[in-house]
Amino acid sequence: MTSPVGERFSEFFDKWICQLDGYLQQLVRVSREGLSESEHQTLVSKLTAHYKEYYTVKWAAAHEDVLVFYCPVWLSKLENACSWLTGWKPSMLFGVVESMRRKSVAELTEEQARKIEQLRVKIKLEEEKVEREMERQQVAMADRKVVELVRTARRIRNEELVVVVGNHQVEGLVEVALKGVLAGLERVMKAADCVRLKALKGVLDVLNPSQSLDFLAGICMLQIQIRKWGQNRDNQKGSNPIILGELHNNVIF
């Protein structure tokens, strides 16, 4: 059953993706027309603001019900399979940059290449830090207090404990324990999102306005195309498997 938070965010996400597609068309058009650097920068700013809006709405919704973002009904199975802690993996951005370079869409200077590599290493370390925190949250689900609550609840259900502790008391303790778990999951989600935003900003800070347009077009196209493929696959049984490894080189550029 979809929660009210999930329903509201699903509606928002559909509109957000449609707007993203609109920005993609603008990116392609502007890139072809060769407009001024200031016009390039204006469009880059609009698109980064669009991504920031997504996270603002996401965080507000997650504060009400964080679990809907760990099993999102608004995404296809393919999108969910590619998801990393409720979103795209930050290191993915460096694959897009590398594709730009290999396809001669954007020539990076030695200084740019050095900064991109430094950023890649930094983001990888931050990803690992968030993954360790997620692991800690998962392991905490089986700590001593939670295990004792599970045993007590089971004994009450089997009517082995009637006088010693009441069912309402146990339910209250379970609610407190789950509240802590959900708060931890929300922190992990936000930490992962912050790494995503930091990676996006870091790459854009290194690229010039023209390169930023091509980079953002690649990111948008990747997200939109995976969504379309995933939706088609969900709607058509027995379709041919999609080879994601070919996305960067053969589809985007």
Disulfide bonds with the S-S distance in Angstrom:
none
